[in-house]
């Protein structure tokens, strides 16, 4: 049977932290003019990054590439204390687009470190959020990527050990690793509220609802996006083939051939314009109906940094069009 129906996961796409980060760059461009320098991709999405580049944002990894007196934005993933010190020493005008949920983890690490705690961080090596969180301390924080890694951790005092988590992990994977941490270190201190962010949790929960109802799941997201990759992996774990596309033209006809019902979702850094383009592509491949599944409604909004809140949203919206 040919492709007939597209089911949309709810919620999908942009979260409040991503919306805020992009808006910070947009408002900085309006207020100060191009160029605005951004350390690392503001969010992990090719379309978003290229769009901001076209308007005068320059993405860098090394602060040595930023000229004196420039305006600098830290990405949504957060930065280490070393990067903050270097930016301050060089006198940049800095706007911090770190997701407030990542900042919460940083604050917790700093607070408990002052009380003499060491840390286990559950996350993926090399991810900028992990580098930022681990970079809050010069030592005493140990990265755990797999259950097997827990046994390798050696701490000074098991009664002074806390655990933190990358915010964009698979909820199920993180729970499995955390269970092992608690088994090996029964006195470990957990966060008051889990570190995995509400948006990551909600999008994974939506895929758990979506995947059993469809023949294939398409995830809109860039290869570098951790939370998007987790959505595809989750669909496959639930027994439904999953594919990730950075843009509509990445979607291959053979993925949906003989599969009458296609599920569609998007990672937290993927804009809706890309979702709509994929829907158009699926219609061109034969889909006749598109409907959204019921899901959690998100109403979270994070405040902007001081100094960027005096431009109207109309001006920012105009800059996006």
FITI-795814 format. One record per residue (C-alpha): residue number from 1; x, z, y. Coordinates in pm, 1 decimal. Layout:
// residues N
node n->NUM east->X up->Z north->Y;
...
// end
This chain:
// residues 321
node n->1 east->0.0 up->0.0 north->0.0;
node n->2 east->129.0 up->-88.2 north->346.9;
node n->3 east->181.1 up->146.4 north->641.5;
node n->4 east->-153.4 up->260.1 north->781.3;
node n->5 east->-128.9 up->597.4 north->956.5;
node n->6 east->118.0 up->798.3 north->1164.3;
node n->7 east->85.4 up->1177.3 north->1171.7;
node n->8 east->254.0 up->1355.4 north->1463.6;
node n->9 east->398.6 up->1703.8 north->1420.8;
node n->10 east->298.8 up->1964.9 north->1678.4;
node n->11 east->501.1 up->2086.5 north->1853.4;
node n->12 east->782.2 up->1832.8 north->1879.7;
node n->13 east->1034.7 up->1719.2 north->2141.4;
node n->14 east->1158.5 up->1897.6 north->2451.7;
node n->15 east->1173.4 up->2276.9 north->2459.0;
node n->16 east->1187.8 up->2494.8 north->2770.4;
node n->17 east->1566.5 up->2536.3 north->2755.1;
node n->18 east->1623.9 up->2160.5 north->2739.8;
node n->19 east->1372.2 up->2093.6 north->3017.0;
node n->20 east->1547.3 up->2350.5 north->3236.7;
node n->21 east->1896.6 up->2213.2 north->3167.1;
node n->22 east->1800.2 up->1855.0 north->3252.4;
node n->23 east->1616.1 up->1970.1 north->3563.5;
node n->24 east->1925.6 up->2159.2 north->3681.4;
node n->25 east->2132.9 up->1839.0 north->3671.1;
node n->26 east->1854.6 up->1637.1 north->3835.6;
node n->27 east->1809.7 up->1888.4 north->4116.1;
node n->28 east->2187.7 up->1913.0 north->4169.3;
node n->29 east->2205.4 up->1532.9 north->4203.7;
node n->30 east->1921.7 up->1538.5 north->4458.8;
node n->31 east->2064.5 up->1828.8 north->4657.6;
node n->32 east->2437.6 up->1752.2 north->4651.4;
node n->33 east->2451.5 up->1383.4 north->4562.4;
node n->34 east->2663.8 up->1212.7 north->4300.4;
node n->35 east->2889.3 up->1282.5 north->4130.1;
node n->36 east->2782.1 up->1601.6 north->3954.8;
node n->37 east->3016.4 up->1708.1 north->3675.7;
node n->38 east->2871.7 up->1845.2 north->3351.4;
node n->39 east->3081.5 up->2021.1 north->3091.2;
node n->40 east->2983.1 up->1874.6 north->2754.9;
node n->41 east->2661.4 up->1677.7 north->2698.9;
node n->42 east->2391.0 up->1865.1 north->2891.5;
node n->43 east->2177.7 up->1841.5 north->2576.9;
node n->44 east->2251.4 up->1653.5 north->2254.5;
node n->45 east->2055.6 up->1336.2 north->2319.1;
node n->46 east->2206.4 up->992.8 north->2385.8;
node n->47 east->1915.0 up->865.5 north->2596.2;
node n->48 east->1912.5 up->1173.4 north->2822.1;
node n->49 east->2289.5 up->1167.4 north->2871.1;
node n->50 east->2297.2 up->794.0 north->2950.6;
node n->51 east->2006.5 up->831.2 north->3192.8;
node n->52 east->2185.0 up->1108.8 north->3384.3;
node n->53 east->2511.1 up->909.1 north->3378.0;
node n->54 east->2328.1 up->619.9 north->3544.7;
node n->55 east->2230.7 up->854.4 north->3827.6;
node n->56 east->2576.4 up->995.2 north->3889.1;
node n->57 east->2637.3 up->1270.5 north->3635.0;
node n->58 east->2987.3 up->1269.9 north->3486.4;
node n->59 east->3024.1 up->1440.3 north->3148.9;
node n->60 east->3359.5 up->1601.3 north->3074.3;
node n->61 east->3505.8 up->1831.8 north->2809.1;
node n->62 east->3814.6 up->1952.3 north->2997.4;
node n->63 east->3783.0 up->2119.0 north->3338.8;
node n->64 east->4114.5 up->1952.1 north->3430.2;
node n->65 east->3906.2 up->1634.7 north->3472.8;
node n->66 east->3698.3 up->1793.6 north->3750.3;
node n->67 east->3832.2 up->1749.8 north->4106.6;
node n->68 east->3868.5 up->2044.0 north->4344.0;
node n->69 east->3553.5 up->2135.2 north->4534.0;
node n->70 east->3322.1 up->1960.0 north->4288.1;
node n->71 east->2983.6 up->2079.7 north->4164.1;
node n->72 east->2993.0 up->2168.5 north->3794.8;
node n->73 east->2708.1 up->2232.6 north->3549.9;
node n->74 east->2755.8 up->2417.7 north->3221.4;
node n->75 east->2555.3 up->2259.5 north->2937.6;
node n->76 east->2256.8 up->2418.5 north->2765.0;
node n->77 east->2480.1 up->2523.7 north->2474.8;
node n->78 east->2676.5 up->2779.6 north->2676.5;
node n->79 east->3050.0 up->2824.4 north->2736.2;
node n->80 east->3323.7 up->3071.9 north->2652.7;
node n->81 east->3450.4 up->3337.4 north->2893.3;
node n->82 east->3774.9 up->3138.4 north->2919.2;
node n->83 east->3585.1 up->2836.4 north->3058.1;
node n->84 east->3399.8 up->3060.3 north->3305.1;
node n->85 east->3725.9 up->3215.0 north->3426.7;
node n->86 east->3889.5 up->2873.9 north->3469.6;
node n->87 east->3590.4 up->2738.6 north->3663.7;
node n->88 east->3593.8 up->3041.8 north->3894.1;
node n->89 east->3971.1 up->3021.5 north->3946.3;
node n->90 east->3945.2 up->2655.1 north->4045.6;
node n->91 east->3668.2 up->2725.7 north->4294.1;
node n->92 east->3399.2 up->2494.1 north->4159.1;
node n->93 east->3039.3 up->2534.3 north->4266.6;
node n->94 east->2889.8 up->2619.9 north->3928.0;
node n->95 east->2531.3 up->2600.5 north->3805.2;
node n->96 east->2477.6 up->2746.8 north->3461.6;
node n->97 east->2231.2 up->2550.0 north->3245.1;
node n->98 east->2295.7 up->2767.3 north->2937.7;
node n->99 east->1965.2 up->2818.4 north->2757.1;
node n->100 east->1844.6 up->3171.8 north->2837.6;
node n->101 east->1799.9 up->3234.5 north->2464.5;
node n->102 east->2169.3 up->3157.5 north->2411.4;
node n->103 east->2256.6 up->3377.5 north->2710.2;
node n->104 east->2061.3 up->3659.4 north->2541.6;
node n->105 east->2296.8 up->3632.4 north->2242.5;
node n->106 east->2601.2 up->3636.9 north->2474.0;
node n->107 east->2473.6 up->3948.4 north->2652.1;
node n->108 east->2410.4 up->4125.1 north->2319.9;
node n->109 east->2762.7 up->4039.6 north->2198.3;
node n->110 east->2922.6 up->4170.3 north->2518.8;
node n->111 east->2716.3 up->4491.1 north->2513.9;
node n->112 east->2787.5 up->4578.3 north->2150.1;
node n->113 east->3154.8 up->4481.6 north->2186.7;
node n->114 east->3185.5 up->4747.9 north->2457.3;
node n->115 east->3047.0 up->4993.8 north->2199.9;
node n->116 east->3321.9 up->4898.9 north->1954.5;
node n->117 east->3131.8 up->4653.1 north->1733.6;
node n->118 east->3271.9 up->4352.3 north->1549.7;
node n->119 east->3050.0 up->4054.2 north->1469.3;
node n->120 east->2955.6 up->3805.1 north->1203.1;
node n->121 east->2824.8 up->3482.4 north->1353.3;
node n->122 east->2609.9 up->3258.5 north->1132.0;
node n->123 east->2654.2 up->2900.9 north->1253.2;
node n->124 east->2829.0 up->2564.4 north->1226.5;
node n->125 east->3199.5 up->2538.7 north->1306.4;
node n->126 east->3271.4 up->2313.1 north->1603.7;
node n->127 east->2920.5 up->2325.2 north->1749.3;
node n->128 east->2948.3 up->2395.5 north->2124.5;
node n->129 east->2699.6 up->2682.6 north->2106.7;
node n->130 east->2907.1 up->2850.9 north->1836.4;
node n->131 east->3226.6 up->2796.5 north->2036.8;
node n->132 east->3057.6 up->2943.9 north->2343.9;
node n->133 east->2926.1 up->3251.8 north->2166.0;
node n->134 east->3246.9 up->3319.9 north->1973.9;
node n->135 east->3434.7 up->3261.7 north->2299.7;
node n->136 east->3266.7 up->3563.8 north->2455.3;
node n->137 east->3531.8 up->3769.9 north->2276.0;
node n->138 east->3904.4 up->3725.7 north->2218.9;
node n->139 east->3881.5 up->3871.5 north->1866.7;
node n->140 east->3651.3 up->4060.1 north->1630.4;
node n->141 east->3397.2 up->3784.1 north->1566.9;
node n->142 east->3388.4 up->3600.5 north->1232.6;
node n->143 east->3214.1 up->3269.0 north->1165.3;
node n->144 east->3009.3 up->3235.5 north->847.3;
node n->145 east->2876.0 up->2887.9 north->758.9;
node n->146 east->2777.9 up->2938.4 north->393.7;
node n->147 east->2669.2 up->3225.9 north->171.2;
node n->148 east->3011.2 up->3209.2 north->0.9;
node n->149 east->3188.9 up->3277.5 north->333.0;
node n->150 east->3045.3 up->3628.4 north->363.1;
node n->151 east->3273.4 up->3773.5 north->95.2;
node n->152 east->3580.4 up->3656.6 north->292.6;
node n->153 east->3495.2 up->3862.6 north->602.2;
node n->154 east->3715.0 up->4170.8 north->650.0;
node n->155 east->3610.0 up->4420.4 north->916.7;
node n->156 east->3764.1 up->4738.8 north->1046.1;
node n->157 east->3453.0 up->4955.2 north->1018.6;
node n->158 east->3137.7 up->4852.6 north->832.1;
node n->159 east->2931.1 up->5094.0 north->1040.5;
node n->160 east->3032.4 up->4902.3 north->1353.9;
node n->161 east->2932.7 up->4550.8 north->1248.4;
node n->162 east->2659.2 up->4333.8 north->1400.0;
node n->163 east->2531.1 up->3986.8 north->1313.0;
node n->164 east->2430.1 up->3703.6 north->1549.1;
node n->165 east->2304.9 up->3353.5 north->1475.6;
node n->166 east->2333.8 up->3007.1 north->1626.2;
node n->167 east->1989.8 up->2944.1 north->1778.5;
node n->168 east->1935.0 up->2597.6 north->1625.6;
node n->169 east->1993.6 up->2667.8 north->1256.5;
node n->170 east->1757.5 up->2611.5 north->968.0;
node n->171 east->1542.0 up->2923.3 north->955.4;
node n->172 east->1554.4 up->2925.3 north->574.7;
node n->173 east->1931.3 up->2870.8 north->551.9;
node n->174 east->1999.5 up->3143.5 north->807.6;
node n->175 east->1772.8 up->3386.2 north->619.7;
node n->176 east->1961.6 up->3319.1 north->297.3;
node n->177 east->2300.1 up->3384.4 north->459.6;
node n->178 east->2167.8 up->3691.3 north->642.9;
node n->179 east->2041.6 up->3834.2 north->313.9;
node n->180 east->2395.0 up->3803.0 north->173.1;
node n->181 east->2544.3 up->3964.0 north->485.8;
node n->182 east->2306.3 up->4259.3 north->441.5;
node n->183 east->2393.9 up->4282.2 north->72.1;
node n->184 east->2769.4 up->4290.4 north->135.9;
node n->185 east->2743.0 up->4497.7 north->455.1;
node n->186 east->2432.8 up->4718.2 north->412.2;
node n->187 east->2483.9 up->4892.7 north->747.0;
node n->188 east->2510.1 up->4572.3 north->952.6;
node n->189 east->2318.4 up->4576.4 north->1277.8;
node n->190 east->2069.0 up->4291.4 north->1318.4;
node n->191 east->1935.4 up->4159.6 north->1650.3;
node n->192 east->1613.2 up->4328.7 north->1768.4;
node n->193 east->1456.0 up->3984.0 north->1752.0;
node n->194 east->1599.4 up->3697.6 north->1546.7;
node n->195 east->1836.9 up->3472.5 north->1737.7;
node n->196 east->1690.3 up->3144.3 north->1609.7;
node n->197 east->1489.4 up->3022.9 north->1906.7;
node n->198 east->1111.4 up->2994.8 north->1921.1;
node n->199 east->1130.4 up->2614.1 north->1960.4;
node n->200 east->1356.0 up->2565.4 north->1657.5;
node n->201 east->1125.6 up->2789.2 north->1453.1;
node n->202 east->808.5 up->2612.7 north->1573.6;
node n->203 east->942.4 up->2261.8 north->1506.2;
node n->204 east->1056.1 up->2360.6 north->1157.5;
node n->205 east->719.9 up->2523.8 north->1086.3;
node n->206 east->547.1 up->2203.1 north->1203.5;
node n->207 east->753.7 up->1995.5 north->957.9;
node n->208 east->653.9 up->2234.1 north->679.3;
node n->209 east->292.2 up->2145.4 north->760.6;
node n->210 east->364.7 up->1773.8 north->811.4;
node n->211 east->591.4 up->1685.0 north->517.1;
node n->212 east->347.9 up->1752.2 north->229.0;
node n->213 east->86.6 up->1527.9 north->395.6;
node n->214 east->301.6 up->1215.6 north->438.2;
node n->215 east->512.5 up->971.1 north->237.0;
node n->216 east->814.0 up->977.5 north->469.8;
node n->217 east->922.6 up->1178.2 north->775.5;
node n->218 east->1093.4 up->1018.3 north->1076.2;
node n->219 east->1279.2 up->1253.0 north->1311.0;
node n->220 east->1360.6 up->1135.4 north->1662.7;
node n->221 east->1695.1 up->1287.3 north->1758.2;
node n->222 east->2063.0 up->1213.9 north->1811.3;
node n->223 east->2322.9 up->1263.3 north->1534.1;
node n->224 east->2488.7 up->1545.4 north->1733.1;
node n->225 east->2164.0 up->1743.2 north->1762.7;
node n->226 east->2174.6 up->2039.8 north->1526.5;
node n->227 east->1804.1 up->2118.6 north->1541.7;
node n->228 east->1711.7 up->1751.0 north->1480.2;
node n->229 east->1934.8 up->1734.5 north->1172.4;
node n->230 east->1773.2 up->2050.7 north->1040.5;
node n->231 east->1426.2 up->1889.5 north->1067.4;
node n->232 east->1531.7 up->1592.0 north->854.1;
node n->233 east->1697.7 up->1819.6 north->598.2;
node n->234 east->1387.0 up->2037.6 north->583.2;
node n->235 east->1160.9 up->1739.0 north->509.7;
node n->236 east->1386.5 up->1635.1 north->223.2;
node n->237 east->1401.7 up->1988.9 north->88.7;
node n->238 east->1022.6 up->1980.6 north->77.1;
node n->239 east->1037.8 up->1664.1 north->-133.0;
node n->240 east->960.2 up->1404.6 north->135.9;
node n->241 east->1217.7 up->1136.1 north->228.0;
node n->242 east->1348.1 up->1194.0 north->580.9;
node n->243 east->1529.5 up->972.1 north->829.6;
node n->244 east->1662.5 up->1037.7 north->1180.5;
node n->245 east->1660.4 up->779.8 north->1459.1;
node n->246 east->1829.3 up->792.8 north->1798.5;
node n->247 east->1603.0 up->512.8 north->1926.2;
node n->248 east->1312.0 up->298.3 north->1802.7;
node n->249 east->1540.0 up->8.5 north->1708.7;
node n->250 east->1717.7 up->236.6 north->1456.0;
node n->251 east->1401.1 up->256.7 north->1244.6;
node n->252 east->1430.8 up->26.9 north->943.1;
node n->253 east->1121.7 up->-146.5 north->805.2;
node n->254 east->1219.3 up->-66.7 north->445.6;
node n->255 east->1190.8 up->307.5 north->518.7;
node n->256 east->813.4 up->274.3 north->559.7;
node n->257 east->750.7 up->-14.8 north->320.5;
node n->258 east->493.0 up->86.1 north->59.8;
node n->259 east->442.6 up->420.7 north->233.4;
node n->260 east->96.7 up->428.6 north->391.7;
node n->261 east->136.1 up->756.6 north->577.6;
node n->262 east->436.7 up->828.2 north->801.4;
node n->263 east->513.0 up->1164.7 north->962.0;
node n->264 east->684.2 up->1169.5 north->1301.4;
node n->265 east->853.2 up->1453.8 north->1483.0;
node n->266 east->1131.5 up->1498.2 north->1739.8;
node n->267 east->1411.3 up->1745.8 north->1794.3;
node n->268 east->1405.2 up->1982.5 north->2090.9;
node n->269 east->1639.6 up->1759.1 north->2293.9;
node n->270 east->1452.8 up->1430.4 north->2235.6;
node n->271 east->1228.5 up->1308.5 north->2521.9;
node n->272 east->873.2 up->1191.7 north->2460.3;
node n->273 east->954.8 up->840.6 north->2584.1;
node n->274 east->1156.4 up->792.4 north->2263.9;
node n->275 east->871.1 up->921.0 north->2048.7;
node n->276 east->632.2 up->675.5 north->2214.7;
node n->277 east->876.6 up->390.0 north->2152.4;
node n->278 east->894.6 up->482.7 north->1782.5;
node n->279 east->514.4 up->492.0 north->1766.4;
node n->280 east->509.1 up->139.0 north->1914.3;
node n->281 east->759.8 up->28.9 north->1650.3;
node n->282 east->546.5 up->179.9 north->1372.0;
node n->283 east->237.5 up->4.1 north->1509.8;
node n->284 east->431.9 up->-322.7 north->1500.5;
node n->285 east->509.9 up->-248.7 north->1134.4;
node n->286 east->140.1 up->-209.2 north->1055.1;
node n->287 east->23.5 up->139.8 north->1154.2;
node n->288 east->-338.7 up->129.2 north->1268.9;
node n->289 east->-400.1 up->495.6 north->1349.6;
node n->290 east->-193.4 up->770.9 north->1511.9;
node n->291 east->-309.1 up->1131.7 north->1514.2;
node n->292 east->-159.0 up->1470.2 north->1593.5;
node n->293 east->-172.6 up->1761.0 north->1354.4;
node n->294 east->-279.6 up->2098.1 north->1493.1;
node n->295 east->9.2 up->2325.4 north->1581.3;
node n->296 east->143.2 up->2598.9 north->1806.2;
node n->297 east->106.1 up->2538.2 north->2179.7;
node n->298 east->417.2 up->2628.8 north->2377.5;
node n->299 east->389.8 up->2765.0 north->2731.0;
node n->300 east->744.3 up->2896.2 north->2780.8;
node n->301 east->918.8 up->2816.4 north->3109.3;
node n->302 east->1256.9 up->2946.2 north->3225.0;
node n->303 east->1351.0 up->2998.9 north->3592.5;
node n->304 east->1613.4 up->2784.1 north->3761.2;
node n->305 east->1945.0 up->2921.6 north->3892.8;
node n->306 east->1960.5 up->3037.4 north->4253.9;
node n->307 east->2024.4 up->2754.3 north->4496.4;
node n->308 east->1835.4 up->2483.5 north->4308.6;
node n->309 east->1476.0 up->2597.1 north->4342.3;
node n->310 east->1398.0 up->2453.5 north->4684.6;
node n->311 east->1329.5 up->2091.0 north->4589.6;
node n->312 east->975.9 up->2003.8 north->4497.0;
node n->313 east->896.1 up->1899.1 north->4143.3;
node n->314 east->759.4 up->1576.4 north->4292.9;
node n->315 east->1111.6 up->1485.1 north->4406.5;
node n->316 east->1254.3 up->1568.2 north->4064.4;
node n->317 east->977.4 up->1374.1 north->3888.8;
node n->318 east->1044.9 up->1076.7 north->4113.7;
node n->319 east->1412.1 up->1089.6 north->4016.2;
node n->320 east->1316.6 up->1071.9 north->3647.6;
node n->321 east->1102.9 up->761.1 north->3688.6;
// end
